[in-house]
Amino acid sequence: MNPGTITMVYDKENRMVVHNLNGTLTTYTYSADGLKRAEITSAGTTTLVWDGTDYLQERS
């Protein structure tokens, strides 16, 4: 099975900031401490909640 075209873009800290799978684009944002804070797609933004130990939930 061919998954199609996948493009991933990384920032200077080696964090994935863009993921494109066959035209479906997801953008990721990070806080100053390097934790992923949001995933942005055409469907909207999902915010990730961190408690200092683990991701607790995702909020759309």
C-alpha atoms as one frame of an Amber mdcrd trajectory, in Angstrom:
protein
   0.000   0.000   0.000   1.407   3.386  -1.007   0.640   6.101   1.581   1.111
   8.842  -1.015   3.159  11.965  -0.545   4.291  12.882   2.960   6.164  16.097
   3.710   7.465  16.991   7.160   9.143  20.271   8.108  11.256  20.665  11.252
  12.404  23.783  13.085  15.944  24.482  14.307  15.160  22.598  17.547  14.318
  19.479  15.479  10.589  19.689  16.302   8.106  18.855  13.568   6.197  22.055
  12.748   4.397  20.952   9.567   3.068  17.564   8.474   1.479  17.277   5.041
  -0.061  13.969   3.964  -1.487  14.114   0.446  -2.509  17.748   0.916  -3.882
  17.338   4.438  -1.850  19.899   6.359  -1.227  19.854  10.119   0.807  22.589
  11.794   2.231  22.232  15.304   3.119  24.992  17.764   5.400  24.704  20.776
   5.908  26.651  23.988   9.234  28.180  24.995  10.020  25.047  27.037   9.723
  22.881  23.903   6.405  21.183  24.670   3.875  20.769  21.888   0.945  23.083
  22.684  -1.319  22.998  19.637  -2.168  21.092  16.477  -3.784  23.173  13.744
  -5.708  21.604  10.842  -8.411  22.751   8.452 -10.926  21.359  10.973  -9.654
  23.686  13.711  -7.135  23.956  16.521  -6.548  21.374  19.238  -4.801  22.721
  22.336  -2.774  20.266  24.419  -2.901  20.675  28.215   0.271  19.804  30.167
   0.358  19.407  33.963   4.143  19.368  34.335   4.371  15.591  34.131   2.118
  14.464  31.306  -0.357  15.680  28.713  -3.725  15.631  30.466  -6.146  16.398
  27.677  -6.739  17.855  24.270  -9.141  20.762  23.841 -10.667  21.644  20.497
